[in-house]
Amino acid sequence: MYTHMECNCRCINCKNPSLISNDFIASDGYEDAHHTCKACGLHFNHLDGEQFKH
């Protein structure tokens, strides 16, 4: 069963704690999450910090 992941992440760019989290099952079958910062708009991977363009 897949459940929503709770974390205490902050934006890797501006350190703001106000994030939109997107939890999903990745193509490799593992749970993954991306965050989008509500302050600066940066979209990044929860685990490795990879940044994505909108």
C-alpha positions as CSV (number, residue, x, y, z in Angstrom):
1,M,0.0,0.0,0.0
2,Y,1.3,3.5,-0.9
3,T,1.0,6.2,1.6
4,H,1.8,9.9,1.6
5,M,5.4,10.6,2.7
6,E,5.9,13.2,5.5
7,C,9.2,15.1,5.6
8,N,10.7,18.2,7.0
9,C,12.4,19.4,3.9
10,R,13.3,22.9,3.0
11,C,13.9,24.4,-0.4
12,I,17.5,23.7,-1.5
13,N,17.6,27.2,-3.1
14,C,16.0,29.6,-0.6
15,K,15.6,27.3,2.5
16,N,11.9,28.1,2.8
17,P,9.9,25.2,4.5
18,S,6.8,25.9,2.5
19,L,6.8,23.2,-0.2
20,I,4.3,21.5,-2.4
21,S,5.1,17.8,-2.3
22,N,4.3,15.3,-5.2
23,D,4.6,11.7,-4.1
24,F,4.6,9.0,-6.8
25,I,5.9,5.6,-7.8
26,A,8.9,6.0,-10.1
27,S,9.5,4.0,-13.3
28,D,11.9,1.8,-11.3
29,G,9.0,0.8,-8.9
30,Y,10.3,2.7,-5.9
31,E,8.5,5.5,-4.0
32,D,9.8,8.9,-4.9
33,A,8.9,12.5,-4.2
34,H,9.5,15.9,-5.8
35,H,9.0,19.2,-4.1
36,T,8.1,22.6,-5.5
37,C,9.0,25.7,-3.4
38,K,6.0,28.0,-2.8
39,A,8.5,31.0,-2.4
40,C,10.9,30.7,-5.3
41,G,9.3,28.0,-7.5
42,L,12.2,25.6,-7.6
43,H,11.2,22.1,-8.4
44,F,13.5,19.4,-7.1
45,N,13.9,15.7,-6.2
46,H,13.4,14.9,-2.5
47,L,16.2,12.3,-2.3
48,D,19.0,13.6,-4.4
49,G,18.2,17.3,-4.9
50,E,18.1,17.0,-8.7
51,Q,16.5,20.2,-10.1
52,F,13.8,20.2,-12.8
53,K,12.6,22.9,-15.1
54,H,8.9,23.6,-15.1
